[in-house]
Structures are given as structure tokens and as C-alpha cells.
């Protein structure tokens, strides 16, 4: 339920931020293709959140794994995306805030421009923490310093046959030694006494 709520929050952030930096990106597009600015904005927002999500997931892995160590590079890409998101929002907010805050637009615009990128990073990291660790057994090869296995299991060419226990007196077959012992104790003993 919480994960669904986070995705709903993400969707709301995408739609709301399209009114700021998405509108600015619309001005880049050719005539009739302005809607692609909104698409570009939403895809960049989603990418930013997903990079933070995977950074969080990879940093939950054991410290000695390569994925844990290399995850720090995702922060470089995340910082770049946040920088672009902030810059485009700031460019649009400079124009939009001037009539709303004529005296304070200069200092409000750069602070307000960080609002949505920061929120997306927080949501992405929260989703990573909720998802938890990645199953390292299924997804990670052995570490470089792991000892080589000394004995590899052999593949069976034929299905294994179960050992059968056969009574020498009556010819009865039994699957377990306990069944055979019980048979010998009761059945064949009674036959001998008869």
C-alpha cells in the first residue's frame, strides 16, 4: 500500500512540475510539438527518481560487492539530473514569480526550483528502502576473492534408484530399512513359528 502511495505521489510531482520546467521545455520544441517538452520533463523526472531508487537498492547490498562500490557513480548522474531540473525550473520561475513576488522573486525562485527535484529524490530513496535488499544469491557472481570450489557436483545421467530391501524368506520388497526390520520382526517370525 505504501509503495502505491509513493507512486501516486510521484505521478502528482510529474504533473505539477510540468507546469513549471515542462512549460519552459515546451518553448524549445518546434511549432506543434510543444507537448514534447512536457514529455521530456516527465521522463527526466522519472529517470531521476529511478536512479535514486537503484542507488538505494545497490547500497543495501553487502559492502564487499562490486555493485555496492560502483553504486556511488549513480550519485554523479543523479547530481547532474537534479542540476538540470533545478536550472530549468529556476529559468521558468524567474519569469513566473516576478508578478507574484515583485520584491522577493530573485531569492525565492532558486529555492522553489529545488522543491520538486528534492521531493523526487526522497521518494526514490524511500522506495528503495521499502523494496529492501536485492537477492544477491540469484543476481551476483561470486566475489573475486572467493575461494574456488574444490568439489563440483556431478550431473546424474540417470535418475537415482531407491534402495529396495528384499526379504529373503518371503520375497517382499520394502522401501526403507525400518519397514524391512518391522517385517522381519513380525511377519516372518510368525511364519516360522507356524
BELJOKA-V523450 format. One record per residue. N is the residue number from 1. SS is DSSP state (H for helix, E for strand, L for the rest). PHI is phi in whole degrees, 0 to 359 (* if undefined). Layout:
# BELJOKA-V523450
{{N/SS/PHI} {N/SS/PHI}}
This chain:
# BELJOKA-V523450
{{1/L/*} {2/H/294} {3/H/296} {4/H/297} {5/H/296} {6/H/293} {7/H/291} {8/H/294} {9/H/298} {10/H/299} {11/H/300} {12/H/298} {13/H/295} {14/H/301} {15/H/294} {16/H/293} {17/H/287} {18/H/297} {19/H/288} {20/H/251} {21/H/288} {22/H/296} {23/H/294} {24/H/298} {25/H/292} {26/H/299} {27/L/291} {28/L/281} {29/L/279} {30/L/296} {31/L/303} {32/L/88} {33/L/245} {34/L/302} {35/H/299} {36/H/293} {37/H/296} {38/H/292} {39/H/296} {40/H/301} {41/H/300} {42/H/294} {43/H/293} {44/H/295} {45/H/300} {46/H/296} {47/H/299} {48/H/300} {49/H/294} {50/H/293} {51/H/297} {52/H/293} {53/H/300} {54/H/288} {55/H/301} {56/H/299} {57/H/295} {58/H/290} {59/H/282} {60/L/273} {61/L/285} {62/L/302} {63/L/298} {64/L/277} {65/L/270} {66/H/295} {67/H/296} {68/H/299} {69/H/292} {70/H/281} {71/L/298} {72/H/298} {73/H/293} {74/H/297} {75/H/294} {76/H/298} {77/H/294} {78/H/299} {79/H/299} {80/H/296} {81/H/297} {82/H/297} {83/H/299} {84/H/293} {85/H/300} {86/H/297} {87/H/298} {88/H/293} {89/H/296} {90/H/298} {91/H/301} {92/H/287} {93/H/293} {94/H/303} {95/H/282} {96/H/288} {97/H/280} {98/H/304} {99/H/287} {100/H/281} {101/L/235} {102/L/300} {103/L/272} {104/L/249} {105/H/300} {106/H/298} {107/H/261} {108/H/286} {109/H/303} {110/H/293} {111/H/286} {112/H/295} {113/H/294} {114/H/275} {115/H/300} {116/H/291} {117/H/303} {118/H/295} {119/H/297} {120/H/295} {121/H/296} {122/H/296} {123/H/295} {124/H/299} {125/H/290} {126/H/298} {127/H/296} {128/H/297} {129/H/294} {130/H/292} {131/H/289} {132/L/80} {133/L/292} {134/L/280} {135/L/292} {136/H/288} {137/H/295} {138/H/274} {139/H/250} {140/L/244} {141/L/289} {142/L/299} {143/L/296} {144/L/299} {145/L/268} {146/L/287} {147/L/293} {148/L/291} {149/L/294} {150/L/271} {151/L/227} {152/L/261} {153/L/294} {154/L/276} {155/L/283} {156/L/281} {157/L/275} {158/L/235} {159/L/297} {160/L/295} {161/L/263} {162/L/282} {163/L/288} {164/L/251} {165/E/252} {166/E/245} {167/L/282} {168/L/287} {169/L/271} {170/L/248} {171/L/83} {172/L/292} {173/E/252} {174/E/226} {175/L/279} {176/L/236} {177/H/291} {178/H/294} {179/H/295} {180/H/296} {181/H/296} {182/H/296} {183/H/298} {184/H/297} {185/H/292} {186/H/251} {187/H/287} {188/H/290} {189/H/293} {190/H/293} {191/H/295} {192/H/291} {193/H/282} {194/L/279}}
